Amino acid sequence: MRRLLEHALLDAGFDVAFATHGAEALRFLRERPVLAVMLDLVLPWVNGIEVLADMRADARLMNVPVLVITGTSTHEHDLRAFQPVVVIRKPFDADRVIEMLRTQLPENGTALGQE
């Protein structure tokens, strides 16, 4: 699923970087500016909710749009505290994800994807 989304985003002209777990995503976010984050909630070591909490506590990241990709509605209530967040349900259509991403960005730029 990650590779499908990665290829679709690259084909659409986005600059994309992926992290394979939450700790890696947090390290990346501290090192590079991003315009948006795509985040799965189920991640090893540091889960998606923890990544969101860390982002919203950081002045540089607190307003970065996050597209949460999830197969469950279990954490839906928890996500309200971390706005701006857009929820994308699995399975998803890559073209629809790109359309949703574009509505969050002023222009195409760097977006961090999360498997």
C-alpha positions in Angstrom: 0.0 0.0 0.0 2.9 2.4 0.9 4.6 1.8 -2.5 1.3 2.4 -4.4 0.8 5.7 -2.6 4.4 6.7 -3.0 4.3 6.2 -6.7 1.0 8.0 -7.1 2.4 11.0 -5.1 5.6 11.1 -7.1 3.7 10.9 -10.3 1.5 13.8 -9.1 4.6 15.9 -8.6 5.0 15.7 -4.8 8.4 15.5 -3.1 7.9 12.5 -0.8 9.8 10.8 2.1 8.7 7.8 4.1 9.4 6.6 7.6 8.8 3.0 8.5 8.0 3.6 12.2 6.9 6.4 14.5 10.3 7.0 16.1 11.8 7.5 12.6 9.0 9.8 11.6 9.6 12.0 14.7 13.3 12.1 14.0 12.6 13.1 10.4 10.1 15.8 11.4 12.6 17.4 13.8 15.3 17.5 11.0 13.3 18.7 8.0 10.5 21.1 7.4 7.3 19.5 5.9 4.1 20.9 4.5 2.0 17.9 5.4 2.2 14.4 7.0 0.5 11.2 6.0 0.3 9.0 9.1 -0.9 5.5 9.9 -2.0 5.1 13.5 -0.7 1.6 13.9 3.1 1.9 14.0 5.9 0.0 15.8 7.6 1.6 18.8 5.9 5.0 18.7 2.3 4.9 17.5 0.5 7.4 15.3 -1.3 9.1 18.3 2.1 9.6 20.0 3.5 11.1 16.8 0.5 13.5 16.6 0.9 14.5 20.2 4.6 15.2 19.7 3.8 17.2 16.6 1.1 19.3 18.3 3.5 20.1 21.2 6.1 21.4 18.8 5.6 25.1 17.7 7.1 24.3 14.3 4.8 21.4 13.6 1.6 22.3 15.5 -0.3 23.5 12.4 1.1 21.0 9.9 -1.9 19.3 8.2 -2.0 15.5 8.9 -3.8 13.0 6.8 -4.4 10.0 9.0 -4.6 6.7 7.1 -6.5 4.1 9.2 -8.5 1.0 8.8 -10.4 1.5 12.1 -12.5 4.2 13.8 -11.2 3.2 17.2 -9.1 6.3 17.7 -11.5 8.8 16.0 -12.3 10.5 19.3 -8.6 10.8 20.2 -7.9 12.6 16.8 -10.1 15.6 17.5 -7.5 16.9 20.0 -4.9 17.0 17.2 -6.4 19.2 14.5 -5.8 19.9 11.7 -6.3 16.2 10.9 -8.0 14.6 7.9 -9.0 10.9 8.3 -8.6 8.6 5.3 -10.1 5.1 5.6 -8.4 2.0 4.3 -8.8 0.8 1.7 -8.3 4.1 -0.1 -8.1 5.4 -3.6 -4.7 7.0 -4.3 -6.2 9.7 -6.6 -8.7 10.6 -3.8 -5.8 10.8 -1.3 -3.9 13.2 -3.6 -7.0 15.3 -4.0 -7.4 15.5 -0.3 -3.7 16.4 0.2 -3.9 19.2 -2.4 -6.8 20.7 -0.4 -4.5 20.9 2.6 -1.5 22.5 0.9 -1.2 25.9 -0.6 1.0 24.4 -3.3 2.8 21.1 -4.0 5.8 20.6 -1.7 7.4 18.2 0.7 5.1 15.7 2.2 6.1 13.0 4.7 4.4 9.7 4.2 4.0 7.1 6.9 3.5 3.4 6.4 
